[in-house]
């Protein structure tokens, strides 16, 4: 009976160590992927905020003009379908942002004029677009106002 007793071994076997290392590797890969996605979302939100800020800035430039100033130089090439691009800092990279201005002459609710001259009021829309770092799709932020 004395020969059948086994020594009690304390510690981990090589298989247990390999399984533990594989699980830790999977956990680290998951944390790394999540960190990268969170960083992209943070940069996306910073870009959206800067795009809105640039759109509001351009809209304020336009609203400082009177309706007569806006319609005096029709077709007003610096307003209608004007794309201004600029670089914004997001994360450690410079990214492109595009501002487009759209001006619509209106005579009344739902009545669009073909030109701006003689309009009762103008509808001004400023669009700011950028490529999202999350999925690469273009994201557009729009601000609008009426000028009488």
C-alpha positions as CSV (number, residue, x, y, z in Angstrom):
1,X,0.0,0.0,0.0
2,X,2.8,2.3,0.6
3,X,3.9,2.2,-3.1
4,X,0.6,3.5,-4.4
5,X,0.7,6.9,-2.7
6,X,1.4,9.7,-5.1
7,X,3.1,12.9,-4.1
8,X,0.8,15.9,-4.1
9,X,2.0,18.4,-6.7
10,X,1.3,22.1,-6.2
11,X,1.4,24.5,-9.2
12,X,0.0,24.6,-12.7
13,X,0.6,22.3,-15.6
14,X,1.9,23.4,-19.0
15,X,-1.6,23.0,-20.5
16,X,-3.2,25.2,-17.8
17,X,-0.6,27.9,-18.5
18,X,-1.2,27.7,-22.3
19,X,-5.0,28.0,-21.8
20,X,-4.5,31.0,-19.4
21,X,-2.2,32.7,-21.9
22,X,-4.7,32.2,-24.7
23,X,-7.5,33.7,-22.6
24,X,-5.4,36.7,-21.6
25,X,-4.5,37.3,-25.3
26,X,-8.1,37.3,-26.3
27,X,-8.9,39.7,-23.4
28,X,-6.1,42.0,-24.4
29,X,-7.2,42.0,-28.1
30,X,-10.7,42.9,-27.1
31,X,-9.6,45.7,-24.9
32,X,-7.3,47.0,-27.7
33,X,-10.1,46.9,-30.3
34,X,-12.5,48.7,-27.9
35,X,-9.9,51.4,-27.2
36,X,-9.4,52.0,-30.9
37,X,-13.1,52.3,-31.5
38,X,-13.6,54.7,-28.6
39,X,-10.8,56.9,-29.9
40,X,-12.4,57.0,-33.3
41,X,-15.8,58.0,-31.8
42,X,-14.1,60.7,-29.7
43,X,-12.4,62.1,-32.9
44,X,-15.8,61.8,-34.8
45,X,-17.5,63.8,-32.0
46,X,-14.8,66.5,-32.0
47,X,-15.0,66.8,-35.8
48,X,-18.8,67.1,-35.6
49,X,-18.5,69.9,-33.0
50,X,-15.9,71.8,-35.1
51,X,-18.1,71.3,-38.3
52,X,-21.1,72.8,-36.5
53,X,-19.0,75.6,-35.2
54,X,-17.7,76.4,-38.7
55,X,-21.3,76.2,-40.1
56,X,-22.6,78.6,-37.5
57,X,-19.6,81.0,-38.1
58,X,-20.5,81.1,-41.8
59,X,-24.2,81.6,-41.1
60,X,-23.4,84.5,-38.8
61,X,-21.3,86.1,-41.6
62,X,-24.2,85.8,-44.0
63,X,-26.9,87.0,-41.5
64,X,-24.8,90.1,-40.9
65,X,-25.7,91.1,-44.5
66,X,-29.0,92.6,-45.3
67,X,-31.3,91.0,-47.8
68,X,-30.6,93.8,-50.2
69,X,-26.8,93.2,-50.0
70,X,-27.4,89.5,-50.6
71,X,-29.7,90.0,-53.6
72,X,-27.7,92.9,-55.1
73,X,-25.1,90.6,-56.7
74,X,-27.3,87.7,-57.9
75,X,-26.6,85.0,-58.9
76,X,-24.3,85.6,-55.9
77,X,-21.6,83.1,-56.8
78,X,-19.9,83.4,-53.4
79,X,-23.1,82.2,-51.7
80,X,-24.9,79.7,-53.9
81,X,-23.2,76.3,-54.1
82,X,-20.0,77.6,-52.7
83,X,-17.8,74.9,-51.2
84,X,-15.2,76.1,-48.9
85,X,-12.8,73.6,-47.6
86,X,-10.5,73.8,-44.7
87,X,-8.4,71.6,-42.4
88,X,-9.4,70.9,-38.9
89,X,-7.4,69.2,-36.2
90,X,-8.9,66.1,-34.9
91,X,-6.8,63.7,-32.9
92,X,-3.2,63.9,-34.2
93,X,-4.4,64.4,-37.8
94,X,-5.5,67.2,-40.0
95,X,-8.8,66.4,-41.7
96,X,-10.8,68.1,-44.4
97,X,-14.1,69.8,-43.8
98,X,-16.4,71.2,-46.5
99,X,-18.8,74.1,-46.1
100,X,-21.6,74.6,-48.6
101,X,-24.0,77.5,-48.6
102,X,-27.5,77.2,-50.1
103,X,-29.7,80.3,-50.4
104,X,-33.4,80.0,-51.4
105,X,-35.6,83.0,-52.2
106,X,-39.1,82.7,-50.8
107,X,-42.3,84.7,-51.3
108,X,-44.3,83.0,-48.7
109,X,-44.6,79.7,-46.9
110,X,-43.8,77.0,-49.5
111,X,-43.4,79.5,-52.3
112,X,-39.9,79.3,-53.8
113,X,-38.7,82.0,-56.2
114,X,-36.4,81.1,-59.1
115,X,-34.1,84.0,-58.3
116,X,-33.3,85.9,-55.1
117,X,-34.2,89.4,-56.3
118,X,-37.6,90.5,-55.0
119,X,-37.9,87.7,-52.5
120,X,-39.9,88.4,-49.4
121,X,-37.3,86.6,-47.4
122,X,-34.3,84.3,-47.9
123,X,-33.8,80.8,-46.5
124,X,-30.1,80.3,-45.8
125,X,-28.7,76.8,-45.2
126,X,-25.0,76.2,-44.4
127,X,-23.9,72.6,-44.6
128,X,-20.6,71.4,-43.1
129,X,-19.5,67.9,-44.2
130,X,-16.5,65.7,-43.2
131,X,-15.5,62.0,-43.6
132,X,-16.2,60.2,-40.4
133,X,-13.2,58.4,-38.9
134,X,-15.5,55.7,-37.6
135,X,-16.7,54.3,-40.9
136,X,-15.5,56.7,-43.6
137,X,-18.9,57.9,-44.6
138,X,-19.6,61.6,-45.1
139,X,-21.4,63.3,-42.2
140,X,-23.2,66.6,-42.7
141,X,-24.2,69.1,-40.1
142,X,-26.7,71.8,-41.3
143,X,-27.7,75.1,-39.7
144,X,-30.4,77.3,-41.2
145,X,-32.0,80.7,-40.7
146,X,-34.4,83.1,-42.4
147,X,-33.3,86.6,-43.5
148,X,-36.0,89.2,-44.0
